[in-house]
Amino acid sequence: MNQIIRFTIDGTECMAAKGQYLVDAARENGIFIPTLCNYPGIKPKGSCRVCTVKVNGRLMTACTTPVAESMVIENLCPEIENLRKQIIELFFVEGNHFCPACEKSGQCELQALAYRYKIMAPRYPFAFPQREVDASNPKLIKDQNRCILCKRCIRGIHDEKGRTIFAYKRRSNRVEIGIDPKLGKELSDETAQKAMDICPVGALLVREKGFDIPIGERKYDKTPIGHDIEHHKIPTP
């Protein structure tokens, strides 16, 4: 039987199984902690840092931090919310995110967080990197302009033998996600669709499937990200 422990988030007493990751424990207690790289069923990595919280006064990623007895977490303090907003802004300026023309608009988690945090214009200059759209795969189109290097596809998409289909290639500011040429050609329709669904942005698109759901009826068109968690309220500046 799992040991139940008690901890607090922003002064609210919570309970969870010992060793459960904080982002999941918070959700079970009705508290929303935003994240872009975390995904149910995939081992957490802490790549995006959007889920950063203060644990007993120290900055830590909620997706990789197990809860412990008497842990004190700050989730909605101005320092943390401003840090998250800065990270989201950096994702936008580092890539080329043209939301009105993107097939994932209305379903994009990065876009949804930008709305939640009321980002009108980033405080940082746009990098406008020169990146190509790779349409060489028979099932998927890979748009590196939108990729935030969260590693969801690397960690969550494998073939029937458990082999990784996606991987990083190049280094430094030129790093990008690559698709294994041989395994990529053997992608099933189901795996290709899973890759598109698991991507938080519009970097992976199944051919001819991008606009299946019309604008106005998509996931975040009517309800904001985290709406299913009752207690999450962003403080008014």
Summary of the structure (lengths in Angstrom):
residues: 237
radius of gyration: 18.5
end to end distance: 43.7
largest distance: 53.3
contacts: 673
relative contact order: 0.15
helix: 26%
strand: 19%
